[in-house]
């Protein structure tokens, strides 16, 4: 592959492809105007100037949203533009759980809405792309999200809420290694990412991005890595796409079941710290009506066992069947939901120990279980 320069002029095209004569249409740099915000939740879809039902996080894992943006480049229909970054190494697991994503784009079309695919890759190499970019074949990214109903006719900042079941676990990045992320517009040719500026960079970013052609519009063969592009170092146009990834606290990962009573969402609000003696968690989706809530927990990694609950409906136990049933601190919670907080008493465990917890709802004892949360596997921090 080769490296091309995107000329910093309003009518200049992207010089690309297998020959000097081939050009991509109208890849201009323009001032960002009419900027709005929105969010996308996988349960409720896109909402303009709206929020998702739970803020992702609480940690920021990677950010390239550090100063004002000025320009964007125009991507064509089914053209995948992929940028890179580095997830900072922390904890001992070597992985990060991404539960939210914010990125910015412009779309000059006026149809109202368009659909896109967001890909997150665990690895990429500058001038080559991710290892899964096999020529003439669709790429199977580590995490793939189909987004319906993104707005066009303006510039937008969009938040994706990936918590409660759509999280993406990817490796952390040592110096000189990268993760990749991309957005491919499926139904509109007017899409383009908003760019950062030369004075602001995110961790592990390089002044370049990759382009992959899904439909063969520019080289004539489908699913082809067209090349690596940059802007020649001009002051107001760095080849970094503005994005931020949020995620779970250090060394925390979620595990999920798909049974009828697996309806509550358990999320960590902080890392499990021996120094603090507890880890704060939040439970969402607690059914209405008074009931007792119990915390289950054991030392060790998450397991998966399907068990019967109230009325014969099934639920997923994310611990070994012999795990202890421990009331939430202060005794069983009697409340009507839909959200409550609790603390996990981890102060007596050893730093580096793996613990798994889960919350269940029962009308009168564990035999009458009516709802279960996902499991949280975490490692106790110093």
C-alpha positions in Angstrom: 0.0 0.0 0.0 1.0 3.6 -0.4 0.7 6.9 1.4 -1.2 9.7 -0.3 -1.7 13.4 0.7 -5.1 15.0 0.9 -4.6 18.4 -0.5 -5.8 21.2 1.8 -8.0 23.0 -0.7 -11.8 23.2 -1.0 -12.1 21.5 -4.4 -9.1 19.1 -4.2 -9.7 15.4 -4.4 -8.1 12.5 -2.7 -5.3 11.2 -4.8 -5.6 7.4 -4.5 -5.5 4.0 -5.9 -3.5 1.8 -8.1 -2.6 4.4 -10.7 -1.8 8.1 -10.8 -4.8 8.8 -13.0 -7.3 7.5 -10.4 -8.9 10.0 -8.1 -11.6 9.8 -5.4 -14.4 12.3 -5.9 -14.7 15.6 -3.9 -12.7 14.8 -0.8 -12.6 18.4 0.4 -11.9 19.9 3.7 -14.6 22.2 5.0 -15.5 24.2 8.1 -17.7 22.3 10.5 -21.1 24.1 10.9 -24.5 23.3 12.3 -23.1 21.1 15.0 -25.6 19.1 17.1 -25.6 16.2 19.5 -27.3 12.9 19.9 -27.2 9.5 21.4 -27.8 5.9 20.2 -29.0 3.2 22.6 -29.3 -0.3 21.2 -32.7 -0.7 22.9 -34.3 2.6 21.9 -32.4 3.8 18.8 -31.2 7.3 18.0 -32.4 10.4 19.8 -31.4 13.9 18.7 -30.3 16.0 21.7 -31.3 13.1 23.9 -29.5 10.9 26.3 -29.2 7.1 26.7 -30.8 5.3 29.7 -27.4 5.0 31.3 -24.2 7.0 30.9 -21.4 4.7 29.8 -18.1 4.6 31.7 -17.2 5.6 34.4 -13.7 5.6 32.9 -12.4 7.3 29.8 -10.2 4.7 28.0 -9.1 6.7 25.0 -9.9 10.3 23.8 -9.1 12.3 20.8 -11.7 14.9 21.7 -9.2 17.4 23.2 -9.6 20.6 21.3 -11.9 22.3 18.7 -12.4 20.6 15.3 -12.4 22.6 12.0 -12.6 20.3 9.0 -13.9 17.0 7.8 -13.2 14.8 4.8 -15.9 13.3 2.6 -16.1 9.5 2.5 -18.1 7.8 -0.3 -20.8 5.1 -0.1 -19.6 1.9 1.5 -16.1 3.3 2.0 -14.6 2.3 5.3 -12.3 4.9 6.8 -10.4 3.6 9.8 -8.3 5.4 12.3 -6.1 4.1 15.1 -5.2 4.7 18.7 -3.8 3.2 21.8 -5.6 1.8 24.9 -3.4 2.7 27.9 -2.0 -0.3 29.8 -3.4 -0.5 33.3 -4.3 -3.3 35.8 -3.2 -6.9 35.2 -5.8 -8.3 32.8 -4.3 -6.8 29.7 -7.8 -6.0 28.4 -10.2 -3.1 28.4 -14.0 -3.4 28.3 -15.4 -0.6 26.1 -19.0 0.3 27.1 -19.5 3.6 25.3 -18.3 5.5 22.2 -18.6 9.1 21.2 -17.6 10.3 17.7 -18.2 13.2 15.4 -19.1 13.3 11.7 -20.7 15.5 9.0 -23.1 14.3 6.3 -24.0 16.5 3.4 -27.0 14.4 2.2 -30.5 15.6 2.7 -32.5 12.4 2.8 -33.1 12.7 6.6 -31.3 9.7 8.0 -28.8 7.0 7.0 -27.4 3.7 8.2 -23.8 2.8 9.1 -21.6 0.1 10.5 -19.2 0.8 13.3 -16.2 -1.6 13.5 -13.7 -1.9 16.4 -10.5 -3.8 15.7 -8.2 -5.2 18.3 -5.2 -4.5 16.1 -4.1 -2.5 13.1 -0.7 -1.7 11.5 -0.1 1.6 9.7 0.0 1.3 5.9 -1.4 -2.3 6.2 -4.6 -2.2 8.3 -6.1 -4.8 10.7 -5.0 -8.4 10.4 -8.6 -9.4 9.4 -8.6 -7.2 6.3 -8.3 -10.1 3.9 -8.4 -8.9 0.2 -11.7 -9.5 -1.6 -13.3 -10.7 1.6 -15.6 -8.9 4.2 -13.8 -8.0 7.4 -14.9 -9.6 10.6 -14.0 -7.0 13.2 -13.8 -7.9 16.9 -16.9 -5.8 17.5 -19.4 -4.8 14.9 -22.4 -2.4 15.5 -25.1 -1.7 12.9 -26.5 1.8 13.5 -29.9 2.7 12.0 -31.3 6.2 11.7 -28.2 8.5 12.0 -29.1 12.0 10.9 -27.6 13.7 7.8 -27.7 17.3 6.6 -25.3 18.7 9.2 -22.5 17.8 11.6 -23.2 15.6 14.6 -21.6 14.3 17.7 -23.1 10.9 18.6 -22.9 8.8 21.7 -23.3 5.1 21.5 -24.4 3.4 24.7 -22.8 -0.1 24.6 -23.5 -0.9 28.3 -25.7 -3.7 29.5 -24.9 -6.2 26.8 -23.1 -4.6 23.8 -19.7 -4.1 25.4 -16.5 -4.7 23.4 -13.4 -6.2 25.1 -10.2 -5.4 23.3 -6.5 -5.7 24.3 -4.6 -2.8 25.8 -1.8 -1.4 23.6 1.9 -1.4 24.3 4.0 1.4 22.7 3.9 1.0 18.9 0.8 -1.1 18.8 -2.7 0.1 18.0 -6.4 -0.7 18.0 -8.5 0.4 15.1 -12.0 1.8 14.7 -14.0 2.8 11.6 -17.4 3.9 10.4 -18.8 2.8 7.1 -21.8 4.6 5.6 -24.1 2.0 4.1 -26.9 4.1 2.6 -25.4 7.6 2.1 -22.4 8.9 0.1 -22.3 12.2 2.0 -20.7 10.9 5.2 -17.3 12.1 6.5 -15.5 12.1 9.8 -14.6 15.3 11.7 -10.9 15.7 12.1 -8.6 16.9 14.8 -5.9 19.5 14.5 -2.2 19.2 14.6 -1.8 20.6 18.1 -4.0 17.9 19.7 -3.5 14.2 19.6 -4.9 11.2 21.5 -2.8 8.4 23.0 -1.0 6.3 20.4 -2.5 8.1 17.4 -0.6 8.6 14.1 -1.1 11.3 11.6 -2.8 9.0 9.1 -5.9 6.8 8.4 -6.7 3.8 6.3 -9.3 3.4 3.6 -11.0 0.2 2.5 -13.4 0.0 -0.4 -16.3 -2.3 0.2 -18.0 -2.0 -3.3 -15.0 -1.6 -5.6 -15.9 1.9 -6.7 -12.3 3.2 -6.9 -10.1 0.2 -7.7 -12.6 -2.1 -9.3 -12.3 -4.9 -6.7 -14.4 -5.2 -3.6 -13.1 -5.2 -0.1 -9.7 -3.7 -1.1 -7.4 -1.6 1.1 -7.1 1.5 -1.1 -4.3 3.1 0.8 -3.1 5.2 3.8 -3.9 8.9 3.7 -2.8 12.0 5.5 -2.9 15.8 5.1 0.7 16.7 4.7 1.0 18.2 8.2 -0.9 21.5 7.6 -1.9 23.2 10.8 -5.7 22.8 10.8 -6.0 19.2 9.4 -4.5 16.2 11.2 -5.6 12.8 9.9 -7.1 11.8 13.2 -10.8 11.3 13.6 -12.4 12.7 16.7 -13.6 9.9 19.0 -13.7 9.0 22.6 -14.1 5.5 24.1 -15.4 5.0 27.7 -15.4 1.8 29.6 -15.6 -0.2 32.8 -13.2 0.4 35.7 -9.8 -1.3 35.6 -10.0 -5.1 35.4 -13.8 -5.3 35.4 -15.6 -7.3 32.7 -19.3 -8.1 32.3 -20.8 -11.6 31.4 -24.3 -12.1 30.2 -27.0 -14.8 29.8 -30.0 -14.9 27.4 -32.6 -16.6 29.6 -36.1 -15.1 30.3 -35.3 -13.8 33.8 -31.9 -12.3 32.8 -33.4 -8.8 32.8 -31.4 -6.6 35.3 -28.1 -4.8 34.4 -25.3 -4.8 37.0 -22.6 -2.3 36.3 -19.5 -1.3 38.3 -19.2 2.4 39.3 -15.6 2.1 40.4 -12.7 -0.4 40.6 -12.6 -3.0 43.4 -10.0 -1.5 45.8 -8.6 -3.2 48.9 -7.7 0.3 50.2 -11.3 1.4 50.1 -12.7 -1.9 51.3 -15.6 -1.9 48.8 -16.7 -1.5 45.2 -19.7 0.5 44.4 -22.1 -1.0 41.8 -25.5 0.0 40.3 -28.4 -2.3 39.3 -30.7 -1.2 36.6 -33.9 -2.7 35.3 -35.2 -3.9 38.7 -38.8 -4.9 38.1 -41.5 -2.8 39.8 -43.0 -4.2 43.0 -41.6 -4.9 46.5 -39.1 -7.8 46.6 -35.8 -8.8 48.2 -32.5 -8.4 46.3 -29.6 -10.6 47.0 -26.0 -10.5 46.0 -24.3 -13.7 44.9 -20.6 -13.9 44.9 -17.6 -16.2 44.8 -13.8 -16.1 44.5 -12.7 -16.9 40.9 -13.7 -16.3 37.3 -17.2 -16.2 36.0 -19.1 -19.5 35.2 -22.4 -20.1 33.5 -25.2 -22.4 34.7 -28.8 -22.2 33.6 -31.3 -22.7 36.5 -35.1 -22.6 36.9 -36.8 -19.6 38.6 -40.3 -18.5 39.4 -42.9 -20.4 37.4 -40.3 -22.6 35.7 -38.7 -19.7 33.8 -35.0 -19.9 33.4 -32.2 -17.6 34.5 -28.4 -17.7 34.3 -26.2 -18.1 37.3 -22.8 -16.7 36.5 -21.1 -18.4 39.4 -20.4 -21.9 40.5 -23.7 -23.6 41.7 -22.2 -23.9 45.2 -21.5 -20.2 45.6 -22.7 -18.5 48.7 -25.9 -16.3 48.8 -24.9 -13.0 50.5 -27.5 -10.3 51.3 -26.7 -6.9 50.0 -25.0 -4.7 52.7 -27.6 -3.6 55.2 -29.8 -6.6 54.6 -32.1 -7.5 51.7 -33.3 -4.4 49.7 -37.0 -3.9 49.7 -37.8 -1.4 47.0 -39.7 -0.8 43.8 -36.8 -0.3 41.4 -35.8 0.5 38.7 -32.3 1.5 39.9 -30.4 1.1 43.1 -26.8 1.1 44.3 -24.9 -1.1 46.6 -21.3 -1.8 47.7 -19.5 -5.1 47.3 -17.5 -5.9 50.5 -14.2 -6.9 49.0 -12.0 -5.4 51.7 -11.0 -8.8 53.1 -9.8 -10.2 49.8 -6.3 -10.2 48.5 -5.0 -7.7 45.9 -4.9 -9.5 42.6 -7.8 -11.9 43.5 -10.5 -12.5 40.9 -14.1 -12.1 42.2 -17.4 -12.6 40.5 -20.7 -11.2 41.7 -24.3 -11.1 40.6 -27.6 -9.7 41.9 -30.9 -11.6 41.9 -34.5 -10.6 42.8 -36.7 -13.0 44.8 -40.2 -12.6 46.2 -39.6 -14.9 49.2 -36.3 -16.7 49.1 -34.0 -17.9 46.3 -36.5 -20.6 45.2 -38.9 -17.8 44.0 -36.4 -15.9 41.9 -38.0 -13.5 39.5 -35.1 -11.6 37.9 -31.3 -11.9 37.6 -28.5 -9.5 36.6 -25.5 -10.2 34.5 -22.3 -11.1 36.2 -19.4 -8.9 37.0 -15.9 -10.4 37.1 -13.3 -8.1 38.6 -9.8 -8.1 40.1 -9.1 -6.5 43.5 -6.8 -3.5 43.0 -4.1 -2.2 45.4 
